[in-house]
Amino acid sequence: MAERPSIAEDVKREVRRRCGFGCVLCGSPIYQYDHMHDWALGGAHDAENLTLLCASHHEEKTKKLLPVGKVRQANATPFNRSRESSPVHALHYFGDSFEVILGSLKFTQRLNSEGACSLINVNSETLLGLRLEEGNLLVTLKLYDAQGSPLVLITENELTYKTASWDVEFVGRALTIREGERKIQARVGFGPPRLLNLQRGIFMHRGLRMEISSDGVRVPDHNISLHGGLWTGVYGHGLVAYDKHHGGENFDDAFMIMPVDE
């Protein structure tokens, strides 16, 4: 028997966009590519014959508990296409310590006595935070596009993403959002129970912008940057950036403060 060829990347991207970047029945971002007309029966790798199903719905279809006709109906009106954001996907973080990678920087620590760390704080808003509650490590993350619209939101381990993006891809443990071919807006790798790997993203609040890239962290409009390193300790705040209108708080427990002049 001939080995099944891989699905072309441009075909997979076309299928993802048509399906709203999630299972057409429930919207789950953890999906598999399904041949509505089975490959074994002559179904092609064409975009028109492919759809996205989560593992549960894919298994139901394989066992003939989910009729192909219902899959085709859902493929014509995918769950996520009528929604601005994906449904909530639960992340499984727990324990009293964390490791966060921000480009070329790595932060690792046990949580402080209050059980929380505001790792990225921009103009007095926590945009990446971690806290401990009853043994659960709760992660909150807010990433934006260049215009200030939310791309990725995690609210205490509940993940959603914007469905109107040019492309959203969840492969393995990494969520990637693109604004065009080879133009990555955000990429987040998940490694529960304690690791979060933010390879690219924009934090923004009240006109101030902080960027994460492979080089590290920078505040581009004010020529402030931080490159490389492993940082350990106990901090109530990690990286804090603020302008003169939002600098009234006490950040004595911060790893690094980045005040700007305007």
C-alpha positions, 0 to 999 in steps of 0.5 A: 500500500502506498504511503499517504502523502502529507496535506499541503500547507496551503491547503491546510491553511485554506481549511483552517480559515474556512472552518474558523480555526476550530472543530466545525461542530464545537469550535475546539482549537485542538483539532484534526484534519478529517476527510469527509469522503474517506481517504481509504475510499478515494477521498482526496486531499482537496480543501473541499473534501477536508474539514476540522474535527476535534478528537472526540468528534473525529472518533465518533465519525470513525465509529459511525456514531456521527453521520457524515451528513451532519459533518458536512452540514457543520462544515458549511456553517462552522461553529466558530464562523459566527463568533468573534472569539473561540470557545473557552479551552481549559489549560492545565497548570498547577503547583506553586512554581512557574517558568515563563520564557519571553523570547530570549529571557527566562523567568523561574520562581516560586510564587511569593507569600501573596501567591501572585506575580504580575510578570508583565505590567503596562501602564498599571494593567497586568497583561501577564499574571500568575497566581496560586489558588488551592494548588492551581497555577492560574495564568492570565495573558492578554496579547494584542495586534498592532491596532490594539485589538485582542488576539489571545486572551487567557483568563485564569487558564481559560484560553480564547482567541480572535476568529477573524485573524488571517490564520490561527494554527494550534500544532502540538503545544503551540498556538500561532496567529498570523496576519499574513504568510510568514507574518507571525503576530503571536506565538505561545507554547504551552507546557503545563503544569508550569511552563509558558513559552511566549515566543512573539507577542504585543502587550499594549495598554493606554497607548504604551506598547511592549513587544516580545520577539526572539531577541527578548523584550522591548518598548519600541517607541522609547528605545528600551530593550532587555535581551537574554538571561535567566532570572530567578527569585521572588517578585511581586512584579516582573517587567513594569513599563509606564509613562508619566501619566501612570507611574503612581504605584509602588513597584519596589517588588519588581524585577525591572522597571521601564519608565518612559518620558512621554 
